[in-house]
Amino acid sequence: MIIIAQIDANVLSPKIQGEKMGLSPFWIMLALILGGALFGFMGFILGVPVFSVIYQLIAEWTSKKLDKKNLPVKVDYYYNLKDKDILNTSDEENLKLKDIIFEESDEDDEEDK
């Protein structure tokens, strides 16, 4: 009986909640653990909805930043890139991406100094 309860609590519930809220079960479990650890019982109840809102706000912010730089928003585009594709390309989109990557790494180097 304990095994069934554990499977329900740790596997099935996060999967069902994740499908309803658009989050993966990993993020659901993380929200439950952090919410419960930080805020107790109320953290368990409010952890997933609050985390879902934060997740969506970050997704929208990232999307706006990419749109502003005329870069693709879809994640699939970035999964298919390889380092050598970015460095040795003549494709206009990849050149923009290359410039942004190296521009940001130069800024990070300057901040470290």
BADREN-469371 format. One line per 5 residues: number of its first residue (from 1); their letters; for each residue x, y, z of N, C-alpha, C. Coordinates in Angstrom, 3 decimals. Each point is the difference from the previous one (the first is absolute). Layout:
REM BADREN-469371
NUM = A = X/Y/Z/X/Y/Z/X/Y/Z  ...
REM end
This chain:
REM BADREN-469371
1 = MIIIA = 0.823/-1.197/0.000/-0.823/1.197/0.000/0.867/1.261/0.000  1.107/-0.051/0.754/0.897/1.155/0.068/0.631/0.260/-1.361  0.338/-1.073/-0.708/0.622/0.142/-1.320/-0.962/0.681/-0.969  -1.253/-0.384/0.028/-0.998/0.605/-0.887/-0.172/1.481/0.321  -0.033/0.337/1.275/-0.132/1.408/0.399/1.208/0.812/-0.455
6 = QIDAN = 1.192/-0.579/0.100/1.208/0.701/-0.434/0.004/0.217/-1.511  -0.396/-1.002/-0.753/-0.070/0.140/-1.461/-1.014/1.068/-0.372  -1.137/-0.017/0.680/-1.028/1.010/-0.272/0.512/1.405/0.305  0.632/0.170/1.145/0.448/1.334/0.425/1.197/0.499/-0.793  0.905/-0.893/-0.376/1.252/0.426/-0.617/0.051/-0.139/-1.513
11 = VLSPK = -0.922/-0.744/-0.588/0.039/-0.199/-1.449/-1.285/0.476/-0.669  -1.121/-0.564/0.414/-1.260/0.289/-0.685/-0.485/1.436/0.216  0.003/0.459/1.234/-0.497/1.355/0.281/0.797/1.084/-0.722  1.344/-0.019/0.059/0.744/1.025/-0.741/-0.239/-0.071/-1.508  -0.156/-1.213/-0.538/-0.240/-0.129/-1.437/-1.347/0.611/-0.381
16 = IQGEK = -1.025/-0.283/0.773/-1.334/0.543/-0.286/-0.008/1.516/0.180  0.580/0.485/1.092/0.060/1.450/0.226/0.817/0.686/-1.090  1.094/-0.633/-0.412/0.851/0.576/-1.032/-0.724/0.139/-1.323  -0.797/-0.994/-0.349/-0.764/0.074/-1.244/-1.036/1.121/0.064  -0.611/0.193/1.152/-1.015/1.047/0.152/0.616/1.394/-0.015
21 = MGLSP = 1.189/0.146/0.580/0.612/1.323/0.146/1.072/0.284/-1.038  0.351/-0.974/-0.813/1.015/0.223/-1.018/1.427/-0.083/0.523  0.205/-0.677/1.103/1.333/-0.173/0.580/0.360/-1.481/0.000  1.291/-0.278/-0.048/0.429/-1.395/0.084/-0.113/-0.476/1.450  -0.099/-1.304/0.197/-0.081/-0.528/1.368/1.190/0.410/0.875
26 = FWIML = 1.166/0.186/-0.613/1.171/0.448/0.766/-0.275/1.333/0.678  -0.550/0.964/-0.755/-0.266/1.329/0.562/-1.097/-0.055/1.056  -0.971/-0.885/-0.196/-1.068/-0.167/0.991/0.587/-0.509/1.318  0.843/-1.036/-0.088/0.619/-0.548/1.215/0.891/1.040/0.669  0.756/0.750/-0.789/0.861/1.039/0.559/-0.832/1.060/0.724
31 = ALILG = -1.106/0.411/-0.616/-0.869/0.998/0.622/-0.596/-0.530/1.304  -0.403/-1.260/0.008/-0.559/-0.594/1.219/1.048/-0.099/1.104  1.191/-0.449/-0.358/1.057/-0.158/1.008/0.420/1.352/0.559  0.270/0.963/-0.895/0.419/1.324/0.467/-1.113/0.711/0.763  -1.207/-0.067/-0.538/-1.123/0.645/0.676/-0.236/-0.578/1.380
36 = GALFG = 0.032/-1.326/0.097/-0.201/-0.647/1.289/1.130/0.277/0.977  1.224/-0.007/-0.500/1.152/0.231/0.875/0.037/1.439/0.508  -0.354/0.943/-0.863/0.091/1.411/0.383/-1.229/0.510/0.749  -1.192/-0.473/-0.391/-1.227/0.583/0.544/-0.949/-1.017/0.619  0.448/-1.231/0.179/-0.820/-1.007/0.655/-1.207/-0.421/-0.824
41 = FMGFI = -1.107/-0.230/0.689/-1.205/-0.498/-0.659/-0.505/0.957/-1.078  0.018/1.303/0.282/-0.448/0.978/-1.007/0.920/-0.018/-1.223  1.265/-0.314/0.199/0.933/-0.124/-1.115/-0.357/-1.156/-0.914  -0.493/-1.096/0.594/-0.448/-1.123/-0.814/-1.211/0.387/-0.839  -0.898/0.756/0.579/-1.223/0.376/-0.707/0.272/1.049/-1.073
46 = LGVPV = 0.783/1.016/0.337/0.218/1.119/-0.918/1.279/-0.108/-0.826  0.860/-0.968/0.293/1.289/-0.106/-0.676/-0.110/-0.167/-1.505  -0.829/-0.921/-0.453/-0.116/-0.275/-1.436/-0.636/1.167/-0.751  -1.115/0.573/0.449/-0.562/1.139/-0.736/0.945/1.208/-0.053  0.669/0.298/1.112/0.933/1.134/0.016/1.171/-0.281/-0.931
51 = FSVIY = 0.530/-1.215/0.059/1.110/-0.357/-0.876/-0.418/0.059/-1.460  -1.214/-0.418/-0.300/-0.503/0.042/-1.371/-0.051/1.432/-0.525  -0.443/0.927/0.833/-0.040/1.417/-0.396/1.413/0.520/-0.240  0.917/-0.312/0.902/1.392/0.440/-0.163/0.595/-0.592/-1.274  -0.270/-1.265/-0.252/0.495/-0.688/-1.195/-0.506/0.689/-1.271
56 = QLIAE = -1.286/0.342/-0.031/-0.572/0.660/-1.173/0.565/1.401/-0.187  0.214/0.729/1.088/0.587/1.339/-0.099/1.414/-0.060/-0.569  0.782/-0.963/0.448/1.359/-0.158/-0.527/-0.047/-0.396/-1.474  -0.918/-0.885/-0.367/-0.129/-0.417/-1.398/-0.376/1.182/-0.892  -0.927/0.837/0.449/-0.385/1.175/-0.783/1.142/0.995/-0.107
61 = WTSKK = 0.724/0.224/1.088/1.130/0.929/-0.004/1.080/-0.475/-0.973  0.307/-1.305/0.044/1.001/-0.565/-0.902/-0.448/0.125/-1.444  -1.259/-0.277/-0.244/-0.543/0.098/-1.351/0.102/1.426/-0.540  -0.321/0.985/0.826/0.100/1.399/-0.423/1.438/0.387/-0.303  0.953/-0.466/0.835/1.415/0.305/-0.229/0.478/-0.602/-1.322
66 = LDKKN = -0.417/-1.233/-0.292/0.396/-0.632/-1.254/-0.642/0.695/-1.192  -1.277/0.366/0.119/-0.678/0.728/-1.077/0.679/1.332/-0.275  0.400/0.676/1.061/0.652/1.298/-0.136/1.307/-0.118/-0.786  0.689/-1.135/0.150/1.270/-0.226/-0.696/-0.199/-0.756/-1.312  -1.262/-0.174/-0.418/-0.354/-0.701/-1.235/0.547/-1.424/-0.042
71 = LPVKV = -0.090/-0.694/1.108/0.425/-1.392/0.081/-1.219/-0.890/0.171  0.104/-1.254/-0.430/-1.134/-0.919/0.136/-0.355/-0.243/1.462  -1.278/-0.116/0.263/-0.488/-0.219/1.357/-0.133/-1.497/0.292  -0.252/-0.798/-1.011/-0.199/-1.441/0.179/1.272/-0.668/0.503  -0.142/-0.831/1.003/1.139/-0.681/0.614/0.632/-1.002/-0.967
76 = DYYYN = -0.802/-0.608/-0.857/0.510/-1.008/-0.932/1.137/0.541/-0.860  -0.070/1.260/-0.369/1.047/0.608/-0.820/1.351/-0.095/0.702  0.044/0.259/1.284/1.252/0.023/0.749/0.504/-1.407/0.319  -0.902/-0.971/0.111/0.432/-1.378/0.228/0.753/-0.541/-1.211  -0.371/0.452/-1.184/0.611/-0.511/-1.221/1.311/0.689/-0.351
81 = LKDKD = 0.361/1.047/0.703/1.248/0.698/-0.276/1.176/-0.763/0.589  1.091/0.076/-0.686/1.244/-0.546/0.512/0.997/1.146/0.039  0.994/-0.086/0.874/0.978/1.080/0.126/0.652/0.332/-1.331  0.401/-1.011/-0.746/0.657/0.282/-1.272/-0.974/0.618/-1.001  -1.299/-0.329/0.108/-0.984/0.621/-0.884/-0.072/1.501/0.246
86 = ILNTS = 0.107/0.403/1.242/-0.078/1.421/0.336/1.262/0.716/-0.446  1.149/-0.623/0.213/1.268/0.660/-0.290/0.327/0.037/-1.486  -0.384/-1.014/-0.741/0.348/-0.090/-1.419/-1.241/0.074/-0.868  -0.685/1.084/0.051/-1.238/0.097/-0.756/-0.069/1.308/-0.752  -0.783/-0.031/-1.047/-0.248/1.238/-0.726/-1.484/0.354/0.067
91 = DEENL = -0.763/-0.842/0.651/-1.423/0.247/0.166/-0.199/1.241/0.867  -0.836/0.898/-0.453/-0.188/1.288/0.677/-0.484/-0.157/1.442  -0.929/-0.911/0.229/-0.528/-0.210/1.347/1.083/-0.503/0.944  0.795/-0.945/-0.474/1.059/-0.543/0.840/1.083/1.031/0.259  0.256/0.880/-0.971/0.988/1.055/0.218/-0.466/0.947/1.100
96 = KLKDI = -1.291/0.319/0.003/-0.536/0.851/1.065/0.168/-0.690/1.350  -0.305/-1.286/0.027/0.131/-0.764/1.234/1.454/-0.028/0.455  0.915/-0.196/-0.938/1.430/-0.026/0.324/0.442/1.332/0.593  -0.433/1.099/-0.601/0.364/1.325/0.509/-0.518/0.204/1.418  -1.219/-0.429/0.254/-0.594/0.181/1.324/0.730/-0.850/1.034
101 = IFEES = 0.335/-1.227/-0.357/0.695/-0.880/0.946/1.344/0.593/0.378  0.764/0.426/-1.000/1.326/0.529/0.298/-0.077/1.375/0.645  -1.024/0.778/-0.334/-0.186/1.307/0.633/-0.263/-0.177/1.488  -0.878/-0.955/0.343/-0.316/-0.244/1.404/1.196/-0.571/0.744  0.792/-0.857/-0.646/1.160/-0.560/0.693/1.061/1.070/0.212
106 = DEDDE = 0.121/0.968/-0.919/0.925/1.115/0.192/-0.448/0.866/1.174  -1.315/0.234/0.114/-0.533/0.788/1.113/0.248/-0.712/1.323  -0.152/-1.319/0.012/0.248/-0.770/1.219/1.464/0.092/0.405  0.906/-0.047/-0.991/1.429/0.109/0.293/0.331/1.361/0.595  -0.629/1.056/-0.524/0.248/1.344/0.514/-0.519/0.144/1.428
111 = EDK = -1.134/-0.631/0.300/-0.565/0.065/1.348/0.882/-0.739/0.998  0.674/-1.062/-0.450/0.859/-0.775/0.888/1.250/0.767/0.411  0.413/0.946/-0.825/1.238/0.752/0.283/-0.181/1.017/1.072
REM end
